Amino acid sequence: MKPVLFATALLLLTACDPAAAQRTQAVQHADQEAEAARHAPSLVAAGEPAPVEPETDPQEQWSAGVVRVDYLENQGLQPTIKLYGTAGGDPAMNGLYTYIAFFAGVADGWRVFRIGDVLEYRIIADAPGRLDLEVQESVLNPANDEITSRTRRLIVTWTPAGPDGAPEAISVTPAR
């Protein structure tokens, strides 16, 4: 409620009921206490704190940039497949580097393919060997340096290869 309307309502209520102002203040105070309680720590230590040192492996810097992971669940017997995005590039102009990764086995790890640099993606559908995406992206007009946005759809396809099923290549096709 806007402050002026609230004050007017309070004035009218108090004119008819002198205790209304006190009840209103009590309700507001209770609301404030409830909100503070939601943000207050509630656990009690049950032992001595164990110090933890920061990670020094340079790969952890890259891992910290992962901002989104979506596992593709409809791929049948193919390997574990995930779509993920890392923060990077110019945040005013896209900035979500989007990849698809196929688990190629313990010895080889993940086979990773970069799909693009977008603002956001949405999985429309996934089926064995195929992923349909909708991407939001920024587009720079070089004539006037104006940034606009557009929505595109993409079909990502691959053919499973080798004993692990991880493909050697993928294809990205514009779609309607």
Buried (B, 14 or more C-beta within 10 A) or exposed (E): EEEEEEEEEBEEBBEEEEEBEEEBEEEEEEEEEEEEEEEEEEEEEEEEEEEEEEEEEEEEEEEEEEEEEBEBEEBEEBBBBBBBBBEBEEEEEBBBBBBBBBBBBEEEEBBEBEBBBBBBBEBEEBEBBBBBBBBBBBEBEEEEEEEEEEEBBBBBBBEBBEEBBBBEEBEBEEEE
